Amino acid sequence: MLARAVCSVALLAAGLSRLGSGQVAVTAPGGVLRGTIQDSVTGQPVGYALVTASGNGQRVFASESGRFTLGGLEPGRVLLRVTQIGYRGKSIELVVVPPPRDAPDALILQITRQPLVLPELAARSEECPSGVGELASVESGTILDEAFRNAERMLAVQRDYPYRSTFQHVMTVLNAERHAERQTIDTVEYKSRESTGYQAGHVLVMQPTRDFGRESLQEHANYFTASDLARPEFRKTHCFWVSGPDSVRGFPVFRIEFRPLAPVRTPDWSGILQIDSASMHLLRSEAWLVNLPRTGTAFAAARCSALYTQLVPTLVLEFQVHCVSAQNVRPPAFADDRWTLMQRAFEGRRPEP
């Protein structure tokens, strides 16, 4: 076992009252609930934990000092969920009540570390060893949980902290002998609001493309991103397992593999995730197309890898992506695409102070 984390939550704010069935009464003056996330052993703040409220579906990251603010809360029941890398997610049922003048309006939540369970290793040739439904609904304290928490945090940023990323894009077209025929260098912008994410059966899609002033429909791939692991549709159609130790640029990592379940017959993604063995942060992902038909598609193969860097502690986003694809033509032709982050700008609030 490795010393990692499972958590229990303690309510420490003086004056908060407990109701039946574990419910806790809190005040949220003006519909605003304020709280702090702390480590139960050290009492130190747990920065950048992800806090989600049911009802309005609001998600916020705690600040570096562990403080968070949720707005727009109506009186009544609210299910509060707290997750963080290295801690087991916890749900707490709150009842928002009208505040008397002397009632506190701050909530202090404590989360506690516990050992991380190493699952049995599985060989690539074996059938999918774990049901996705189980992983999506039960937190077992394994490395797989940490991978899903990384993905959940990335998806939360995409949805609730919209941003624009500017990349330098270098595209090289290769001939059958893998010799470069031409190369283009340009700047492309990615908007997180426009990301549709994974959709089963729609990995390859026809999209309008403008080339030399003319617009036509061409087949494109909706490339895999690690945030797809947080999407229920991806979990329902794929299985995941830990396949052993690995390394990324000299850092020891755990290797997680995934592939589509047997009933999935349409083009889809298999791949790997590499999680830092010390911090449990995602360092690298790689995915390749499977279930490609021999005819009727422009793709003969495609493989993409991505490197991740911390935006703030425990929260990572892509900063380098490399994709190589083979076109389904004779003689073969290949495209080598490389994206390198130049700038990232948030359109409103940021996940850090």
KOLVEX-651834 format. One record per residue (C-alpha): chain; y, x, z; residue number from 1. Coordinates in steps of 0.02 Angstrom, whole numbers. Each point is the difference from the previous one (the first is absolute). Layout:
node chain->A, Y->Y, X->X, Z->Z, resi->NUM
...
END
This chain:
node chain->A, Y->0, X->0, Z->0, resi->1
node chain->A, Y->180, X->51, Z->-26, resi->2
node chain->A, Y->133, X->-43, Z->128, resi->3
node chain->A, Y->99, X->-131, Z->-92, resi->4
node chain->A, Y->51, X->-174, Z->48, resi->5
node chain->A, Y->-47, X->-176, Z->46, resi->6
node chain->A, Y->136, X->-99, Z->83, resi->7
node chain->A, Y->30, X->-129, Z->133, resi->8
node chain->A, Y->167, X->-82, Z->20, resi->9
node chain->A, Y->89, X->-19, Z->166, resi->10
node chain->A, Y->153, X->-110, Z->25, resi->11
node chain->A, Y->120, X->92, Z->113, resi->12
node chain->A, Y->166, X->-89, Z->-20, resi->13
node chain->A, Y->47, X->-66, Z->171, resi->14
node chain->A, Y->22, X->-187, Z->9, resi->15
node chain->A, Y->-115, X->-45, Z->-145, resi->16
node chain->A, Y->-116, X->-143, Z->46, resi->17
node chain->A, Y->-180, X->-28, Z->-53, resi->18
node chain->A, Y->-61, X->-167, Z->-66, resi->19
node chain->A, Y->-177, X->-60, Z->-26, resi->20
node chain->A, Y->-126, X->84, Z->-117, resi->21
node chain->A, Y->86, X->169, Z->12, resi->22
node chain->A, Y->165, X->-64, Z->-71, resi->23
node chain->A, Y->161, X->83, Z->57, resi->24
node chain->A, Y->168, X->-87, Z->9, resi->25
node chain->A, Y->145, X->100, Z->-71, resi->26
node chain->A, Y->181, X->-33, Z->-37, resi->27
node chain->A, Y->80, X->33, Z->-169, resi->28
node chain->A, Y->187, X->-36, Z->15, resi->29
node chain->A, Y->67, X->-55, Z->-168, resi->30
node chain->A, Y->-176, X->11, Z->-71, resi->31
node chain->A, Y->-4, X->189, Z->25, resi->32
node chain->A, Y->-143, X->82, Z->94, resi->33
node chain->A, Y->23, X->181, Z->56, resi->34
node chain->A, Y->-136, X->113, Z->63, resi->35
node chain->A, Y->-62, X->177, Z->24, resi->36
node chain->A, Y->-169, X->79, Z->-39, resi->37
node chain->A, Y->-61, X->130, Z->126, resi->38
node chain->A, Y->-151, X->111, Z->27, resi->39
node chain->A, Y->-94, X->-67, Z->152, resi->40
node chain->A, Y->-46, X->172, Z->66, resi->41
node chain->A, Y->160, X->98, Z->-24, resi->42
node chain->A, Y->126, X->-142, Z->-1, resi->43
node chain->A, Y->80, X->83, Z->-151, resi->44
node chain->A, Y->60, X->-108, Z->-145, resi->45
node chain->A, Y->-117, X->-24, Z->-148, resi->46
node chain->A, Y->115, X->15, Z->-150, resi->47
node chain->A, Y->-21, X->-88, Z->-166, resi->48
node chain->A, Y->-135, X->-122, Z->56, resi->49
node chain->A, Y->-13, X->-150, Z->-118, resi->50
node chain->A, Y->38, X->-166, Z->84, resi->51
node chain->A, Y->-42, X->-163, Z->-89, resi->52
node chain->A, Y->43, X->-178, Z->54, resi->53
node chain->A, Y->-95, X->-152, Z->-59, resi->54
node chain->A, Y->95, X->-152, Z->-59, resi->55
node chain->A, Y->142, X->82, Z->-93, resi->56
node chain->A, Y->-113, X->145, Z->-51, resi->57
node chain->A, Y->133, X->127, Z->47, resi->58
node chain->A, Y->-54, X->183, Z->10, resi->59
node chain->A, Y->103, X->139, Z->77, resi->60
node chain->A, Y->-27, X->181, Z->46, resi->61
node chain->A, Y->47, X->56, Z->174, resi->62
node chain->A, Y->131, X->135, Z->8, resi->63
node chain->A, Y->-34, X->180, Z->52, resi->64
node chain->A, Y->34, X->-57, Z->178, resi->65
node chain->A, Y->-131, X->-138, Z->-14, resi->66
node chain->A, Y->125, X->-143, Z->-5, resi->67
node chain->A, Y->-17, X->-147, Z->-118, resi->68
node chain->A, Y->96, X->-160, Z->-38, resi->69
node chain->A, Y->-71, X->-158, Z->-77, resi->70
node chain->A, Y->121, X->-135, Z->-56, resi->71
node chain->A, Y->-9, X->-181, Z->-56, resi->72
node chain->A, Y->-123, X->-55, Z->135, resi->73
node chain->A, Y->-8, X->-184, Z->43, resi->74
node chain->A, Y->-56, X->-65, Z->171, resi->75
node chain->A, Y->-188, X->-16, Z->9, resi->76
node chain->A, Y->-154, X->106, Z->-23, resi->77
node chain->A, Y->10, X->168, Z->-89, resi->78
node chain->A, Y->-147, X->117, Z->-32, resi->79
node chain->A, Y->63, X->179, Z->14, resi->80
node chain->A, Y->-105, X->141, Z->-76, resi->81
node chain->A, Y->32, X->185, Z->33, resi->82
node chain->A, Y->-84, X->139, Z->-100, resi->83
node chain->A, Y->23, X->188, Z->-8, resi->84
node chain->A, Y->-97, X->149, Z->-66, resi->85
node chain->A, Y->-115, X->59, Z->141, resi->86
node chain->A, Y->4, X->-167, Z->92, resi->87
node chain->A, Y->-104, X->-156, Z->-18, resi->88
node chain->A, Y->101, X->-150, Z->-59, resi->89
node chain->A, Y->32, X->-132, Z->131, resi->90
node chain->A, Y->54, X->-181, Z->-12, resi->91
node chain->A, Y->98, X->-85, Z->140, resi->92
node chain->A, Y->41, X->-185, Z->7, resi->93
node chain->A, Y->178, X->-33, Z->58, resi->94
node chain->A, Y->90, X->-162, Z->36, resi->95
node chain->A, Y->186, X->9, Z->-37, resi->96
node chain->A, Y->95, X->-103, Z->128, resi->97
node chain->A, Y->186, X->-40, Z->19, resi->98
node chain->A, Y->79, X->141, Z->102, resi->99
node chain->A, Y->73, X->-36, Z->171, resi->100
node chain->A, Y->151, X->107, Z->35, resi->101
node chain->A, Y->-91, X->123, Z->111, resi->102
node chain->A, Y->-158, X->18, Z->-106, resi->103
node chain->A, Y->-40, X->168, Z->-80, resi->104
node chain->A, Y->-5, X->5, Z->-189, resi->105
node chain->A, Y->-97, X->163, Z->-22, resi->106
node chain->A, Y->-188, X->21, Z->-16, resi->107
node chain->A, Y->-89, X->164, Z->41, resi->108
node chain->A, Y->-170, X->23, Z->-79, resi->109
node chain->A, Y->-116, X->143, Z->46, resi->110
node chain->A, Y->-137, X->64, Z->-115, resi->111
node chain->A, Y->-138, X->117, Z->56, resi->112
node chain->A, Y->-93, X->136, Z->-93, resi->113
node chain->A, Y->-189, X->9, Z->-1, resi->114
node chain->A, Y->-136, X->101, Z->-90, resi->115
node chain->A, Y->-25, X->-29, Z->-186, resi->116
node chain->A, Y->-179, X->-40, Z->-51, resi->117
node chain->A, Y->-70, X->102, Z->-145, resi->118
node chain->A, Y->-106, X->-114, Z->-110, resi->119
node chain->A, Y->-163, X->57, Z->-76, resi->120
node chain->A, Y->27, X->92, Z->-164, resi->121
node chain->A, Y->-60, X->-84, Z->-159, resi->122
node chain->A, Y->-54, X->81, Z->-164, resi->123
node chain->A, Y->88, X->-46, Z->-161, resi->124
node chain->A, Y->-163, X->-60, Z->-76, resi->125
node chain->A, Y->-31, X->-131, Z->134, resi->126
node chain->A, Y->49, X->-181, Z->-19, resi->127
node chain->A, Y->163, X->-50, Z->82, resi->128
node chain->A, Y->-42, X->21, Z->184, resi->129
node chain->A, Y->137, X->-107, Z->79, resi->130
node chain->A, Y->58, X->-177, Z->-36, resi->131
node chain->A, Y->185, X->-8, Z->-35, resi->132
node chain->A, Y->18, X->-163, Z->92, resi->133
node chain->A, Y->-57, X->84, Z->161, resi->134
node chain->A, Y->123, X->143, Z->-21, resi->135
node chain->A, Y->142, X->-119, Z->-36, resi->136
node chain->A, Y->-27, X->-106, Z->155, resi->137
node chain->A, Y->-73, X->118, Z->132, resi->138
node chain->A, Y->80, X->162, Z->59, resi->139
node chain->A, Y->-141, X->119, Z->42, resi->140
node chain->A, Y->104, X->151, Z->48, resi->141
node chain->A, Y->-60, X->105, Z->-147, resi->142
node chain->A, Y->84, X->105, Z->-133, resi->143
node chain->A, Y->-9, X->-150, Z->-117, resi->144
node chain->A, Y->117, X->-95, Z->116, resi->145
node chain->A, Y->124, X->143, Z->-10, resi->146
node chain->A, Y->-7, X->-5, Z->-190, resi->147
node chain->A, Y->38, X->-187, Z->2, resi->148
node chain->A, Y->145, X->27, Z->123, resi->149
node chain->A, Y->75, X->131, Z->-117, resi->150
node chain->A, Y->-13, X->-127, Z->-142, resi->151
node chain->A, Y->70, X->-144, Z->103, resi->152
node chain->A, Y->153, X->102, Z->47, resi->153
node chain->A, Y->30, X->51, Z->-181, resi->154
node chain->A, Y->-12, X->-181, Z->-57, resi->155
node chain->A, Y->119, X->-56, Z->138, resi->156
node chain->A, Y->131, X->122, Z->-65, resi->157
node chain->A, Y->-23, X->-63, Z->-179, resi->158
node chain->A, Y->21, X->-182, Z->52, resi->159
node chain->A, Y->125, X->5, Z->143, resi->160
node chain->A, Y->99, X->159, Z->-31, resi->161
node chain->A, Y->23, X->-5, Z->-190, resi->162
node chain->A, Y->45, X->166, Z->-80, resi->163
node chain->A, Y->25, X->87, Z->-166, resi->164
node chain->A, Y->-88, X->163, Z->-38, resi->165
node chain->A, Y->60, X->115, Z->-139, resi->166
node chain->A, Y->-133, X->113, Z->-75, resi->167
node chain->A, Y->2, X->138, Z->-128, resi->168
node chain->A, Y->-134, X->-50, Z->-126, resi->169
node chain->A, Y->-84, X->131, Z->-108, resi->170
node chain->A, Y->-119, X->-71, Z->-132, resi->171
node chain->A, Y->-108, X->114, Z->-107, resi->172
node chain->A, Y->-103, X->-67, Z->-145, resi->173
node chain->A, Y->-159, X->101, Z->-32, resi->174
node chain->A, Y->-114, X->2, Z->-151, resi->175
node chain->A, Y->-191, X->2, Z->-2, resi->176
node chain->A, Y->-1, X->187, Z->38, resi->177
node chain->A, Y->114, X->-32, Z->150, resi->178
node chain->A, Y->144, X->92, Z->-84, resi->179
node chain->A, Y->175, X->-69, Z->32, resi->180
node chain->A, Y->72, X->-87, Z->-152, resi->181
node chain->A, Y->164, X->-58, Z->76, resi->182
node chain->A, Y->85, X->-16, Z->167, resi->183
node chain->A, Y->139, X->-111, Z->66, resi->184
node chain->A, Y->99, X->19, Z->162, resi->185
node chain->A, Y->102, X->-144, Z->65, resi->186
node chain->A, Y->52, X->-90, Z->159, resi->187
node chain->A, Y->-80, X->-163, Z->53, resi->188
node chain->A, Y->43, X->-120, Z->140, resi->189
node chain->A, Y->-125, X->-97, Z->104, resi->190
node chain->A, Y->56, X->-155, Z->97, resi->191
node chain->A, Y->-114, X->-50, Z->143, resi->192
node chain->A, Y->52, X->-183, Z->-18, resi->193
node chain->A, Y->-75, X->-4, Z->-175, resi->194
node chain->A, Y->-171, X->63, Z->52, resi->195
node chain->A, Y->-133, X->-133, Z->-30, resi->196
node chain->A, Y->-138, X->101, Z->81, resi->197
node chain->A, Y->-186, X->-16, Z->-30, resi->198
node chain->A, Y->-66, X->-158, Z->-83, resi->199
node chain->A, Y->-187, X->-16, Z->-28, resi->200
node chain->A, Y->-40, X->-19, Z->-185, resi->201
node chain->A, Y->175, X->56, Z->-51, resi->202
node chain->A, Y->-9, X->189, Z->18, resi->203
node chain->A, Y->27, X->16, Z->-188, resi->204
node chain->A, Y->139, X->-111, Z->-68, resi->205
node chain->A, Y->99, X->-23, Z->-160, resi->206
node chain->A, Y->185, X->37, Z->23, resi->207
node chain->A, Y->147, X->8, Z->-120, resi->208
node chain->A, Y->45, X->179, Z->-43, resi->209
node chain->A, Y->150, X->64, Z->-96, resi->210
node chain->A, Y->-36, X->151, Z->-110, resi->211
node chain->A, Y->124, X->70, Z->-126, resi->212
node chain->A, Y->104, X->-158, Z->14, resi->213
node chain->A, Y->-145, X->-118, Z->-31, resi->214
node chain->A, Y->-82, X->-108, Z->131, resi->215
node chain->A, Y->-187, X->-34, Z->-2, resi->216
node chain->A, Y->-139, X->-49, Z->119, resi->217
node chain->A, Y->-101, X->146, Z->65, resi->218
node chain->A, Y->-136, X->14, Z->129, resi->219
node chain->A, Y->52, X->78, Z->166, resi->220
node chain->A, Y->-91, X->37, Z->162, resi->221
node chain->A, Y->61, X->-65, Z->167, resi->222
node chain->A, Y->-32, X->164, Z->88, resi->223
node chain->A, Y->-73, X->6, Z->174, resi->224
node chain->A, Y->116, X->38, Z->146, resi->225
node chain->A, Y->-58, X->27, Z->179, resi->226
node chain->A, Y->98, X->-154, Z->58, resi->227
node chain->A, Y->-127, X->-104, Z->-98, resi->228
node chain->A, Y->-122, X->26, Z->144, resi->229
node chain->A, Y->108, X->-116, Z->105, resi->230
node chain->A, Y->-16, X->-141, Z->-128, resi->231
node chain->A, Y->-137, X->-127, Z->45, resi->232
node chain->A, Y->-52, X->-15, Z->-183, resi->233
node chain->A, Y->-38, X->186, Z->-11, resi->234
node chain->A, Y->-101, X->0, Z->161, resi->235
node chain->A, Y->-101, X->-150, Z->-56, resi->236
node chain->A, Y->-50, X->84, Z->-163, resi->237
node chain->A, Y->-34, X->178, Z->62, resi->238
node chain->A, Y->-102, X->90, Z->130, resi->239
node chain->A, Y->50, X->155, Z->98, resi->240
node chain->A, Y->-91, X->138, Z->92, resi->241
node chain->A, Y->30, X->171, Z->77, resi->242
node chain->A, Y->-90, X->132, Z->-102, resi->243
node chain->A, Y->37, X->155, Z->103, resi->244
node chain->A, Y->124, X->141, Z->34, resi->245
node chain->A, Y->110, X->70, Z->-139, resi->246
node chain->A, Y->163, X->97, Z->-20, resi->247
node chain->A, Y->169, X->-22, Z->-85, resi->248
node chain->A, Y->103, X->158, Z->-27, resi->249
node chain->A, Y->-90, X->82, Z->145, resi->250
node chain->A, Y->18, X->-146, Z->120, resi->251
node chain->A, Y->-163, X->-73, Z->69, resi->252
node chain->A, Y->-18, X->-183, Z->-46, resi->253
node chain->A, Y->-122, X->-144, Z->6, resi->254
node chain->A, Y->-55, X->-65, Z->-169, resi->255
node chain->A, Y->-11, X->-189, Z->-24, resi->256
node chain->A, Y->-75, X->-71, Z->-160, resi->257
node chain->A, Y->13, X->-173, Z->-75, resi->258
node chain->A, Y->-68, X->-92, Z->-151, resi->259
node chain->A, Y->-12, X->-179, Z->-64, resi->260
node chain->A, Y->-138, X->-111, Z->65, resi->261
node chain->A, Y->-143, X->-35, Z->-121, resi->262
node chain->A, Y->61, X->-174, Z->-52, resi->263
node chain->A, Y->161, X->77, Z->-68, resi->264
node chain->A, Y->-31, X->25, Z->-187, resi->265
node chain->A, Y->177, X->20, Z->-66, resi->266
node chain->A, Y->93, X->167, Z->-9, resi->267
node chain->A, Y->45, X->55, Z->176, resi->268
node chain->A, Y->31, X->150, Z->112, resi->269
node chain->A, Y->-118, X->116, Z->92, resi->270
node chain->A, Y->74, X->143, Z->98, resi->271
node chain->A, Y->25, X->104, Z->156, resi->272
node chain->A, Y->125, X->14, Z->141, resi->273
node chain->A, Y->26, X->160, Z->100, resi->274
node chain->A, Y->63, X->-24, Z->178, resi->275
node chain->A, Y->65, X->144, Z->105, resi->276
node chain->A, Y->-128, X->28, Z->138, resi->277
node chain->A, Y->133, X->38, Z->132, resi->278
node chain->A, Y->141, X->-124, Z->-33, resi->279
node chain->A, Y->-102, X->-133, Z->-95, resi->280
node chain->A, Y->138, X->-7, Z->-132, resi->281
node chain->A, Y->-46, X->-27, Z->-182, resi->282
node chain->A, Y->22, X->163, Z->-97, resi->283
node chain->A, Y->-76, X->-37, Z->-170, resi->284
node chain->A, Y->-82, X->-137, Z->-102, resi->285
node chain->A, Y->-93, X->2, Z->-165, resi->286
node chain->A, Y->-63, X->-145, Z->-104, resi->287
node chain->A, Y->-87, X->-21, Z->-168, resi->288
node chain->A, Y->-39, X->-147, Z->-112, resi->289
node chain->A, Y->-177, X->-71, Z->3, resi->290
node chain->A, Y->-85, X->-144, Z->-91, resi->291
node chain->A, Y->90, X->43, Z->-162, resi->292
node chain->A, Y->-76, X->-84, Z->-154, resi->293
node chain->A, Y->-41, X->110, Z->-147, resi->294
node chain->A, Y->108, X->-102, Z->-118, resi->295
node chain->A, Y->146, X->-119, Z->15, resi->296
node chain->A, Y->109, X->109, Z->110, resi->297
node chain->A, Y->121, X->141, Z->-32, resi->298
node chain->A, Y->-68, X->101, Z->147, resi->299
node chain->A, Y->-153, X->110, Z->-8, resi->300
node chain->A, Y->37, X->72, Z->173, resi->301
node chain->A, Y->141, X->22, Z->125, resi->302
node chain->A, Y->17, X->97, Z->162, resi->303
node chain->A, Y->151, X->13, Z->115, resi->304
node chain->A, Y->34, X->101, Z->157, resi->305
node chain->A, Y->146, X->-17, Z->120, resi->306
node chain->A, Y->70, X->109, Z->139, resi->307
node chain->A, Y->91, X->-78, Z->148, resi->308
node chain->A, Y->138, X->60, Z->115, resi->309
node chain->A, Y->70, X->-73, Z->160, resi->310
node chain->A, Y->155, X->-107, Z->-18, resi->311
node chain->A, Y->7, X->-9, Z->189, resi->312
node chain->A, Y->-136, X->53, Z->124, resi->313
node chain->A, Y->-161, X->-100, Z->-30, resi->314
node chain->A, Y->68, X->-81, Z->-160, resi->315
node chain->A, Y->-42, X->77, Z->-169, resi->316
node chain->A, Y->47, X->-38, Z->-181, resi->317
node chain->A, Y->-44, X->81, Z->-167, resi->318
node chain->A, Y->101, X->150, Z->-59, resi->319
node chain->A, Y->-112, X->68, Z->-140, resi->320
node chain->A, Y->-114, X->-93, Z->-120, resi->321
node chain->A, Y->-108, X->74, Z->-138, resi->322
node chain->A, Y->-95, X->-110, Z->-125, resi->323
node chain->A, Y->-113, X->51, Z->-144, resi->324
node chain->A, Y->-60, X->-134, Z->-122, resi->325
node chain->A, Y->-109, X->3, Z->-155, resi->326
node chain->A, Y->34, X->-120, Z->-142, resi->327
node chain->A, Y->-143, X->-95, Z->-78, resi->328
node chain->A, Y->28, X->71, Z->-176, resi->329
node chain->A, Y->-82, X->123, Z->-119, resi->330
node chain->A, Y->35, X->143, Z->6, resi->331
node chain->A, Y->32, X->-7, Z->188, resi->332
node chain->A, Y->178, X->11, Z->65, resi->333
node chain->A, Y->59, X->29, Z->177, resi->334
node chain->A, Y->158, X->-26, Z->101, resi->335
node chain->A, Y->50, X->104, Z->151, resi->336
node chain->A, Y->136, X->-83, Z->107, resi->337
node chain->A, Y->83, X->80, Z->151, resi->338
node chain->A, Y->127, X->-83, Z->113, resi->339
node chain->A, Y->99, X->98, Z->131, resi->340
node chain->A, Y->116, X->-86, Z->122, resi->341
node chain->A, Y->184, X->42, Z->-21, resi->342
node chain->A, Y->83, X->-129, Z->111, resi->343
node chain->A, Y->-43, X->-154, Z->103, resi->344
node chain->A, Y->135, X->-126, Z->43, resi->345
node chain->A, Y->-21, X->-156, Z->108, resi->346
node chain->A, Y->86, X->-158, Z->-60, resi->347
node chain->A, Y->38, X->-61, Z->177, resi->348
node chain->A, Y->-72, X->43, Z->168, resi->349
node chain->A, Y->-106, X->155, Z->23, resi->350
node chain->A, Y->-157, X->22, Z->107, resi->351
node chain->A, Y->91, X->132, Z->100, resi->352
node chain->A, Y->167, X->-11, Z->94, resi->353
END
